[in-house]
Amino acid sequence: MHSVFKLWDKIFEGSLLLGLTGFIHFLLFIVFLSIGLQNEPCLLEGSIWLKPTKFAFSIALYSWTLAALLTVYPYSNRKKYWIAVLTTMLMFIEIGLISMQVLRGTTSHFNISTPFDAAVFRTMGIAISLNFLIILVLLVDAFRLKLKGRPSLQAGVQLGWVTMVVATFAGIYMSIQLQHSVGITDGGTGLPLLQWSTLGGDLRVAHFIGIHGIQILSLIALLWPRSWPPTLSIQLTYGLGALYLLWTLYLLIQALLGQPFLPL
């Protein structure tokens, strides 16, 4: 329990704004999930509220993770402030547009059926592209600068951002082909809740696994016993991080070949 409170302290020490942003999105996750469980109309074989539910949860995790990581980057308070402000704005634009499209009874992603829908999709693309630039800055600085804290954390952060960049390319490819499936059209049979296709390739798998690499690898880097030699912890973190990155790449290639993640 003490470690949980310590983590919360880190989040709000890094950025009060991002901490609150994560909290608001977690509340939105609960609201969207509750609505989605009430047998709302289905869209692409899943609840119409499934997408905002998943995005709200991911944004909450990302906001909290970024806030905590800002405590280990040797940035000025001004630079941390602007990273937090820009990220918060971009995340609210994303969830706001997704929610608006759900309320309109239509899709948000890959929807260019009307000029208005196309403008919404383009705006979302611009927001994510700007956030990607922030991630690139954090990635470069994770290799260029010495981060505070345990040496193994730097290794986890480095490979976490690299994996997230790979996941972003999966997202870019989805936007180019205006669907997340490969070899089939979107929709049809999918895994429960996640709705990942069981009939053809689905780029969302690599995208999902990759974007959460920053949380998983950073956490792994902090789990090694402090009594272990720093070199051993660093090597283990790089090793597991490399495996996670290769897994993400495998999932991306699998989808591009039109193969389902779990054929059922």
C-alpha positions in Angstrom: 0.0 0.0 0.0 2.9 2.3 0.8 4.3 1.8 -2.7 0.9 2.7 -4.3 0.8 6.0 -2.4 4.5 6.6 -3.4 3.6 6.2 -7.0 0.7 8.6 -6.7 3.1 11.1 -5.2 5.4 10.7 -8.1 2.6 11.3 -10.6 1.5 14.5 -9.0 5.0 15.6 -8.4 5.8 15.3 -12.1 2.7 17.2 -13.2 -0.5 18.1 -11.4 -2.2 18.8 -14.7 -1.3 15.3 -16.2 -2.3 13.7 -12.9 -5.8 15.3 -13.1 -6.0 14.5 -16.8 -5.5 10.9 -16.0 -8.0 11.0 -13.2 -10.7 12.6 -15.5 -10.1 10.1 -18.2 -10.3 7.2 -15.7 -13.7 8.6 -14.6 -14.7 8.8 -18.3 -13.6 5.2 -18.7 -16.0 4.1 -15.9 -18.8 6.2 -17.4 -18.3 4.9 -21.0 -18.0 1.3 -19.7 -21.2 1.6 -17.7 -23.1 2.9 -20.7 -21.6 0.3 -23.0 -22.8 -2.5 -20.8 -26.4 -1.4 -21.1 -26.8 -3.0 -24.5 -26.3 0.1 -26.5 -26.6 -0.2 -30.3 -23.7 -2.1 -31.9 -21.3 -0.7 -34.4 -18.9 -3.0 -36.3 -20.0 -5.9 -34.2 -19.3 -4.2 -30.8 -20.8 -1.7 -28.6 -20.7 1.8 -30.0 -19.2 2.9 -26.7 -16.3 0.4 -26.9 -13.9 2.8 -28.6 -14.2 5.7 -26.2 -14.0 3.2 -23.3 -10.7 1.8 -24.5 -9.3 5.2 -25.4 -10.3 6.8 -22.1 -8.5 4.0 -20.2 -5.3 4.2 -22.4 -5.2 8.0 -22.1 -5.5 7.7 -18.3 -2.6 5.3 -18.2 -0.5 7.4 -20.6 -1.2 10.6 -18.7 -0.2 9.1 -15.4 2.9 7.4 -16.9 4.1 10.6 -18.5 3.6 12.6 -15.3 5.7 10.1 -13.3 8.4 10.0 -16.0 8.7 13.8 -16.0 10.2 13.4 -12.5 13.2 11.5 -13.9 13.9 13.7 -16.9 16.4 16.5 -16.1 14.1 19.1 -17.7 13.4 22.6 -16.6 10.1 23.3 -14.9 9.1 25.3 -18.0 9.7 22.5 -20.4 7.8 20.0 -18.1 5.0 22.5 -18.0 4.6 22.8 -21.8 4.9 19.1 -22.3 2.1 18.6 -19.8 -0.1 21.4 -21.3 0.3 20.2 -24.9 -0.3 16.6 -24.0 -3.4 17.4 -22.0 -4.8 19.5 -24.8 -4.2 16.8 -27.4 -5.6 14.0 -25.3 -8.8 16.0 -24.6 -9.2 16.8 -28.3 -8.9 13.0 -29.1 -11.4 11.8 -26.5 -13.7 14.7 -27.2 -13.9 14.0 -31.0 -14.3 10.2 -30.4 -17.1 10.8 -27.9 -18.8 13.3 -30.2 -18.9 10.9 -33.1 -20.4 8.2 -30.8 -23.1 10.6 -29.8 -23.8 11.2 -33.5 -24.1 7.4 -34.0 -21.1 7.1 -36.3 -17.4 6.1 -36.3 -14.6 8.5 -35.5 -11.6 6.7 -37.1 -11.3 6.2 -40.9 -14.6 7.9 -41.4 -14.5 10.2 -44.5 -18.1 9.6 -45.5 -19.0 13.3 -45.2 -16.8 16.5 -45.3 -17.6 17.0 -41.6 -16.6 13.4 -40.7 -13.4 13.7 -42.8 -12.5 17.0 -41.0 -13.0 15.2 -37.6 -10.7 12.4 -38.7 -8.1 14.8 -40.0 -8.2 16.8 -36.7 -7.6 13.6 -34.8 -4.7 12.7 -37.0 -3.1 16.1 -36.5 -3.5 15.8 -32.7 -1.9 12.3 -32.6 0.9 13.5 -34.9 1.7 16.4 -32.6 1.7 14.0 -29.6 4.0 11.7 -31.6 6.5 14.6 -31.9 6.5 15.0 -28.1 7.2 11.2 -27.8 10.1 11.6 -30.3 11.6 14.3 -28.1 11.3 12.1 -25.0 12.7 9.1 -26.9 15.8 11.1 -28.1 16.4 12.6 -24.7 16.1 9.1 -23.0 19.3 8.2 -25.0 20.9 11.6 -25.0 20.5 12.6 -21.3 21.1 10.8 -18.0 17.8 10.2 -16.3 17.4 10.3 -12.6 16.7 7.2 -10.5 17.7 3.6 -10.9 20.0 2.9 -13.9 17.7 0.1 -15.1 14.8 2.6 -15.4 16.7 4.4 -18.2 16.9 1.2 -20.2 13.2 0.5 -19.7 12.2 4.0 -20.7 14.4 3.9 -23.8 12.9 0.6 -25.1 9.5 1.6 -24.0 9.5 4.7 -26.2 11.0 2.8 -29.1 8.2 0.2 -28.9 5.7 3.0 -28.8 7.1 4.5 -32.0 6.7 1.1 -33.7 3.1 1.0 -32.5 2.6 4.5 -33.9 3.6 3.3 -37.3 0.9 0.6 -37.1 -1.5 3.5 -36.4 -0.2 5.4 -39.4 -0.7 2.4 -41.7 -4.2 2.0 -40.4 -4.9 5.7 -41.3 -3.4 5.2 -44.8 -5.6 2.3 -45.7 -8.6 3.7 -43.7 -9.2 0.5 -41.8 -7.5 -1.6 -39.2 -8.0 -4.9 -40.8 -5.7 -6.5 -43.4 -7.1 -9.0 -45.9 -10.7 -8.5 -44.9 -13.0 -5.5 -44.3 -13.4 -4.1 -40.8 -16.1 -5.8 -38.7 -17.0 -9.5 -38.4 -15.9 -12.0 -35.8 -13.6 -10.6 -33.1 -12.2 -11.5 -29.7 -14.5 -10.6 -26.8 -14.3 -6.9 -25.6 -11.1 -6.1 -27.6 -12.9 -7.1 -30.9 -9.5 -8.0 -32.5 -10.3 -9.9 -35.7 -10.2 -13.7 -35.7 -10.6 -13.9 -39.4 -7.8 -11.7 -40.8 -4.9 -9.4 -39.9 -5.7 -6.7 -37.3 -3.2 -3.8 -36.9 -4.8 -2.8 -33.6 -3.0 -5.7 -31.8 0.5 -4.4 -32.5 -0.7 -0.9 -31.8 -2.2 -1.8 -28.5 0.7 -3.9 -27.3 3.2 -1.3 -28.5 1.7 1.8 -27.0 1.6 0.2 -23.6 5.3 -0.8 -23.7 6.3 2.4 -21.9 4.3 1.4 -18.9 5.2 -2.3 -18.9 9.0 -1.8 -19.5 9.3 1.1 -17.1 7.6 -1.0 -14.4 9.8 -4.0 -15.1 12.8 -1.9 -14.7 11.7 -0.9 -11.2 10.9 -4.4 -10.0 14.5 -5.7 -9.8 15.8 -6.1 -6.2 17.9 -3.1 -5.2 20.5 -5.6 -3.9 21.2 -6.8 -7.4 24.3 -5.2 -9.2 23.1 -2.3 -11.4 24.7 -3.9 -14.4 22.6 -7.1 -14.0 19.4 -5.1 -13.7 20.2 -3.1 -16.8 21.1 -6.1 -18.9 17.8 -7.9 -17.8 15.8 -4.8 -18.6 17.4 -4.5 -22.1 16.9 -8.2 -22.7 13.2 -8.2 -21.8 12.7 -4.9 -23.5 14.2 -6.3 -26.7 11.9 -9.3 -26.5 8.9 -7.0 -26.0 9.9 -4.9 -29.0 10.4 -8.0 -31.1 7.0 -9.3 -30.0 5.4 -6.0 -31.1 7.2 -6.2 -34.5 6.1 -9.8 -34.9 2.4 -8.8 -34.2 2.8 -6.0 -36.8 4.2 -8.3 -39.5 1.5 -10.9 -38.6 -1.2 -8.4 -39.2 0.4 -7.1 -42.4 0.4 -10.7 -43.7 -3.3 -10.9 -43.1 -3.0 -13.4 -40.3 -5.3 -13.1 -37.2 -3.8 -12.7 -33.8 -5.8 -15.7 -32.5 -7.7 -17.6 -35.2 -10.8 -19.1 -33.7 
